[in-house]
Amino acid sequence: MKKIIIDCDPGHDDMMAIMLAYASDKVELLGITTVAGNQTGEKTFLNALKVLTLLKAGGLPVARGFDRPLTRELTVAPEIHGVSGLDGANLPEPEINGIDEHAVDFIIRTLMQAAEPIILIPTGPLTNIGVALLKEPRIKKNIERIVLMGGAVYDSNITPAAEFNIYVDPEAAAIVFESGLPITMVGLDVTNKAMLTFKDINEIEKLAGPVSSVVAPLLRFFARANSDIFNFQGAPLHDALAVAEVIRPGIVKTSRLHVAVETAGRFTRGRTVTDVYGITNLKPNVDVALEVDVPRFKEMMIGAIRELDKR
């Protein structure tokens, strides 16, 4: 069984990523670390505790990480995720506490003590991961792969040039992308297609279970926000697709390409500059997701919700 850590900024799609991992018998979730991104650090940490309370996952460690990017002011996304970061449903108040350890130290300790390599799944800005790599470079030997939600080859969502997670902390992203580690970039080119439609959300609501009855209105809020801003006809579950690729490798098809993160551009901050045609002759450093099996992904998500309803 693959061992994973999810580093996230919940966020509707982060919540679905946690749920997919927790429902799966193919991965062992060792812990959740949180970072500021979709909302402030205080809110994303609280949201993680609320999600795990809903799932009755009290034994899972949750560690709070950075409340701001390495060198920039924090950008948040209330127009997408609401004031709380998880608007749209009544999540339970936390009945669990996080651990008294910074996310970066939790990541380092867990990796250094690991008997076998661990997969990191960052679904928010890469601040915690970047700092962990700087603080203790020896963790690299115990990182099997980083499967991250972020970036894009052709698409964007926060500016005409950039995807939100990379835009928020491009300096941290550059550290990760230049680390030499095996990286899979699950970006907007595929995650914008990994969508639950309004019809799918109605079907989830009909399950009427303890989890599905909370998830359905939450997803509907997220879908409406995406419809209003991007004219999407549903809720793109960006972060859950990164988890899905770890559970079922091959749900996205990737190409091995060189990716650099733009940190200095006036108009292009946070752009994942991807050398699709090999014109730079730079050595490829990232497996870039370019296609996705949407029906299979939907099946996984709805199956996970059914499973969690039963528990």
KOLKOLDO-292922 format. One line per field, with one value per residue (C-alpha): z, x, y; residue number from 1. Coordinates in Angstrom, 3 decimals. Layout:
N
c3 <- c(Z; ...)
c1 <- c(X; ...)
c2 <- c(Y; ...)
dovo <- c(NUM; ...)
% end
This chain:
311
c3 <- c(0.000; -0.979; 1.897; 1.282; 2.902; 1.582; 1.895; 1.220; 1.608; 2.007; -0.275; -1.820; -4.119; -1.326; 0.772; -2.036; -2.347; 1.368; 1.087; -1.927; -0.139; 3.122; 1.351; -0.628; 0.307; -2.104; -0.060; 3.583; 4.538; 7.085; 7.804; 6.535; 6.476; 5.733; 4.108; 3.370; -0.148; -0.966; 2.348; 5.242; 7.188; 10.160; 7.973; 5.905; 9.092; 10.666; 7.466; 7.519; 11.101; 10.090; 7.143; 9.279; 11.941; 9.252; 8.203; 11.840; 11.112; 14.567; 14.596; 11.606; 12.409; 11.108; 11.193; 10.403; 8.135; 6.656; 6.770; 3.907; 0.909; 1.164; -0.085; -1.201; 0.283; 0.487; -2.283; -1.372; -3.441; -1.650; -4.989; -5.610; -2.126; -0.100; 3.070; 5.064; 2.283; 2.383; 1.885; 0.846; 3.560; 7.299; 8.235; 11.843; 14.317; 14.925; 17.498; 16.907; 17.456; 15.229; 16.466; 18.168; 15.409; 12.386; 9.077; 7.776; 10.837; 10.577; 6.922; 7.685; 10.722; 8.932; 5.914; 7.958; 10.044; 7.112; 6.425; 2.805; 0.428; 0.737; -1.966; -1.283; -2.728; -2.486; -3.549; -2.468; -2.740; -2.368; 0.591; 3.094; 0.613; -0.587; 2.961; 3.965; 1.054; 2.041; 5.764; 5.455; 1.987; 3.195; 2.992; -0.767; -0.386; 1.173; -1.268; -3.864; -5.948; -5.677; -7.389; -7.250; -8.325; -9.865; -13.009; -16.574; -20.072; -21.932; -19.318; -16.466; -13.822; -11.585; -14.346; -18.123; -17.526; -14.291; -12.202; -8.647; -6.524; -8.402; -8.628; -4.850; -4.092; -7.272; -5.339; -3.379; -6.585; -8.243; -5.348; -5.815; -9.613; -9.491; -6.739; -9.051; -7.483; -9.568; -10.097; -11.719; -12.506; -12.518; -13.865; -15.235; -18.661; -17.062; -13.823; -15.576; -17.294; -14.058; -13.356; -11.568; -13.473; -11.837; -12.785; -11.032; -7.930; -7.952; -8.065; -5.093; -3.167; -3.764; -1.848; 1.255; 3.467; 6.293; 3.970; 0.634; 2.201; 3.276; 0.092; -2.403; -1.340; -0.920; -4.479; -5.755; -4.264; -5.864; -9.219; -9.230; -8.472; -11.345; -13.601; -12.768; -13.234; -15.821; -17.415; -16.356; -16.149; -12.908; -10.182; -11.377; -8.672; -9.358; -6.215; -6.119; -9.530; -8.098; -5.456; -8.105; -10.125; -7.085; -6.384; -10.040; -11.996; -15.605; -14.976; -16.464; -19.428; -19.064; -21.214; -19.883; -20.409; -19.000; -16.772; -15.297; -12.927; -13.764; -10.663; -12.193; -14.968; -14.810; -16.516; -16.122; -12.387; -11.550; -15.130; -15.479; -18.649; -20.331; -23.199; -25.225; -28.386; -26.779; -28.200; -25.136; -25.151; -21.354; -19.713; -18.988; -15.259; -14.895; -15.973; -17.210; -17.306; -20.642; -20.875; -18.331; -18.229; -16.996; -16.698; -14.609; -12.389; -11.821; -10.955; -8.369; -6.773; -6.496; -5.307; -2.566; -1.392; -1.301; 0.711; 3.214; 3.621; 4.671; 7.357)
c1 <- c(0.000; 1.329; 1.977; 1.002; 0.935; -1.541; -0.405; -3.448; -5.404; -9.042; -10.905; -13.767; -11.546; -8.986; -11.814; -12.705; -9.032; -8.885; -12.116; -10.912; -7.676; -9.415; -11.940; -9.300; -7.769; -4.885; -3.196; -2.346; -2.854; -0.117; -1.240; -2.611; -0.594; -2.174; -0.999; -2.557; -3.942; -7.623; -8.140; -5.980; -3.863; -6.227; -9.226; -7.584; -6.382; -9.845; -11.400; -9.106; -10.197; -13.864; -13.456; -11.771; -14.481; -17.104; -15.157; -14.664; -10.928; -9.824; -6.640; -5.128; -2.447; -3.128; -0.291; -0.633; 1.984; 2.794; 0.292; 1.922; 4.175; 7.968; 8.420; 5.006; 1.768; -0.885; -3.509; -6.734; -9.768; -13.032; -14.814; -14.356; -14.373; -16.311; -15.462; -14.814; -12.957; -15.647; -18.882; -22.044; -22.627; -22.819; -19.685; -19.444; -17.414; -14.052; -14.033; -10.346; -7.252; -4.254; -0.857; 1.490; 4.091; 4.658; 3.694; 7.259; 8.641; 5.931; 6.794; 10.524; 10.091; 7.695; 9.995; 13.186; 11.584; 9.945; 10.930; 9.868; 9.470; 6.410; 4.441; 3.749; 0.514; 0.536; -2.766; -2.146; 0.706; 4.054; 5.372; 5.542; 7.149; 9.699; 10.766; 10.983; 13.359; 15.518; 15.525; 16.378; 17.603; 18.084; 14.315; 14.702; 15.867; 12.536; 10.261; 9.067; 7.382; 5.620; 2.227; 1.039; -2.032; -0.780; 0.364; -0.746; 0.680; -2.071; -4.604; -4.759; -7.191; -5.793; -4.138; -3.992; -0.626; -0.846; -2.646; -3.549; -1.356; 1.834; 0.955; 0.505; 4.063; 6.146; 9.439; 8.452; 7.218; 10.574; 12.370; 10.172; 10.396; 14.188; 14.643; 15.529; 12.765; 10.288; 7.343; 3.953; 2.235; -1.527; -2.485; -5.468; -5.151; -6.629; -8.231; -10.616; -12.031; -12.229; -15.643; -18.781; -21.697; -24.811; -26.532; -23.787; -24.191; -27.966; -27.243; -24.875; -27.580; -30.003; -27.657; -28.809; -26.089; -24.173; -21.340; -23.157; -25.771; -22.973; -20.935; -23.749; -24.583; -20.883; -20.198; -23.190; -21.776; -18.407; -20.011; -22.028; -18.914; -17.096; -20.101; -20.286; -16.571; -15.384; -18.685; -17.997; -21.024; -20.034; -17.421; -13.866; -12.254; -8.712; -7.048; -8.870; -7.426; -3.892; -4.965; -6.776; -3.552; -1.743; -4.539; -4.936; -1.791; -2.696; -5.963; -4.036; -1.695; 1.568; 4.431; 7.972; 8.832; 10.965; 9.019; 10.363; 8.473; 8.402; 9.187; 10.241; 7.750; 5.626; 2.666; 3.671; 4.306; 3.705; 3.604; 4.732; 6.757; 6.573; 8.878; 6.379; 8.509; 11.925; 13.271; 15.380; 17.215; 16.864; 16.536; 12.886; 12.179; 8.419; 5.753; 3.095; -0.538; -2.178; -5.125; -7.589; -10.039; -13.056; -15.583; -13.122; -12.472; -16.180; -16.649; -13.856; -15.286; -18.862; -17.607; -15.595; -18.624; -20.731; -18.004; -17.762; -21.560; -21.435; -18.794)
c2 <- c(0.000; 3.410; 5.798; 9.423; 12.856; 15.439; 19.071; 21.232; 24.483; 23.324; 24.436; 22.426; 20.376; 19.790; 18.386; 15.989; 15.006; 14.135; 12.158; 10.199; 9.268; 8.370; 6.141; 4.231; 0.901; 1.550; 4.295; 4.883; 8.525; 9.313; 12.851; 16.140; 19.347; 22.702; 25.910; 29.290; 29.578; 29.230; 31.011; 32.200; 29.717; 29.839; 28.985; 26.230; 24.508; 24.780; 23.405; 20.375; 19.637; 20.002; 17.631; 14.975; 15.374; 14.695; 11.591; 10.477; 10.401; 11.520; 9.467; 11.246; 13.855; 17.373; 19.917; 23.615; 25.117; 28.495; 31.339; 33.237; 32.623; 32.769; 36.338; 37.599; 38.839; 36.135; 35.906; 34.064; 33.001; 33.911; 34.352; 30.624; 29.063; 31.632; 33.499; 30.322; 28.526; 25.825; 27.763; 25.963; 23.367; 22.968; 21.099; 19.908; 21.916; 20.232; 17.457; 16.822; 18.911; 19.333; 18.218; 20.669; 20.547; 22.763; 21.162; 21.428; 19.614; 16.959; 16.359; 16.158; 13.883; 11.542; 11.245; 10.794; 8.032; 6.266; 2.678; 3.053; 6.017; 8.250; 10.058; 13.732; 15.130; 18.936; 20.468; 24.067; 26.564; 24.785; 26.801; 23.913; 21.532; 24.089; 24.952; 21.277; 20.626; 23.593; 22.823; 19.128; 18.094; 14.502; 13.948; 13.570; 9.984; 9.036; 10.886; 8.392; 11.102; 14.438; 14.378; 17.967; 19.856; 23.047; 24.755; 24.228; 24.050; 25.871; 26.957; 29.473; 30.715; 33.496; 35.567; 35.022; 33.325; 31.346; 28.752; 29.799; 27.472; 28.301; 31.999; 32.311; 31.171; 30.908; 30.963; 27.841; 26.213; 26.904; 25.151; 22.083; 21.976; 22.372; 19.759; 16.876; 14.767; 12.755; 15.111; 14.649; 17.949; 17.498; 20.919; 22.765; 21.135; 17.990; 19.177; 21.557; 18.455; 16.419; 17.821; 16.716; 18.247; 19.669; 16.395; 14.390; 16.559; 15.908; 12.162; 12.505; 14.374; 11.495; 9.160; 11.077; 9.640; 11.346; 12.387; 12.786; 15.082; 17.457; 17.097; 17.771; 21.360; 22.088; 20.941; 22.895; 26.110; 25.368; 24.523; 27.758; 29.817; 28.115; 28.630; 32.336; 33.017; 30.486; 29.406; 25.793; 23.525; 21.857; 21.551; 20.829; 18.675; 19.834; 18.492; 15.175; 14.301; 14.360; 11.831; 9.783; 9.507; 8.082; 5.589; 4.579; 5.477; 6.152; 7.995; 10.903; 10.542; 12.414; 13.625; 14.006; 17.678; 20.465; 22.865; 26.108; 28.409; 32.108; 34.176; 37.509; 38.213; 41.342; 39.656; 36.004; 35.481; 31.829; 30.570; 26.957; 27.447; 24.056; 23.160; 21.155; 21.104; 20.589; 23.830; 24.696; 21.357; 21.386; 17.979; 17.082; 17.278; 16.774; 14.278; 16.697; 15.536; 16.320; 13.898; 12.492; 9.588; 11.580; 8.689; 6.693; 9.696; 10.319; 6.662; 6.921; 10.070; 8.840; 5.447; 7.146; 9.127; 5.932; 4.202; 7.051; 7.105; 3.448; 3.940)
dovo <- c(1; 2; 3; 4; 5; 6; 7; 8; 9; 10; 11; 12; 13; 14; 15; 16; 17; 18; 19; 20; 21; 22; 23; 24; 25; 26; 27; 28; 29; 30; 31; 32; 33; 34; 35; 36; 37; 38; 39; 40; 41; 42; 43; 44; 45; 46; 47; 48; 49; 50; 51; 52; 53; 54; 55; 56; 57; 58; 59; 60; 61; 62; 63; 64; 65; 66; 67; 68; 69; 70; 71; 72; 73; 74; 75; 76; 77; 78; 79; 80; 81; 82; 83; 84; 85; 86; 87; 88; 89; 90; 91; 92; 93; 94; 95; 96; 97; 98; 99; 100; 101; 102; 103; 104; 105; 106; 107; 108; 109; 110; 111; 112; 113; 114; 115; 116; 117; 118; 119; 120; 121; 122; 123; 124; 125; 126; 127; 128; 129; 130; 131; 132; 133; 134; 135; 136; 137; 138; 139; 140; 141; 142; 143; 144; 145; 146; 147; 148; 149; 150; 151; 152; 153; 154; 155; 156; 157; 158; 159; 160; 161; 162; 163; 164; 165; 166; 167; 168; 169; 170; 171; 172; 173; 174; 175; 176; 177; 178; 179; 180; 181; 182; 183; 184; 185; 186; 187; 188; 189; 190; 191; 192; 193; 194; 195; 196; 197; 198; 199; 200; 201; 202; 203; 204; 205; 206; 207; 208; 209; 210; 211; 212; 213; 214; 215; 216; 217; 218; 219; 220; 221; 222; 223; 224; 225; 226; 227; 228; 229; 230; 231; 232; 233; 234; 235; 236; 237; 238; 239; 240; 241; 242; 243; 244; 245; 246; 247; 248; 249; 250; 251; 252; 253; 254; 255; 256; 257; 258; 259; 260; 261; 262; 263; 264; 265; 266; 267; 268; 269; 270; 271; 272; 273; 274; 275; 276; 277; 278; 279; 280; 281; 282; 283; 284; 285; 286; 287; 288; 289; 290; 291; 292; 293; 294; 295; 296; 297; 298; 299; 300; 301; 302; 303; 304; 305; 306; 307; 308; 309; 310; 311)
% end
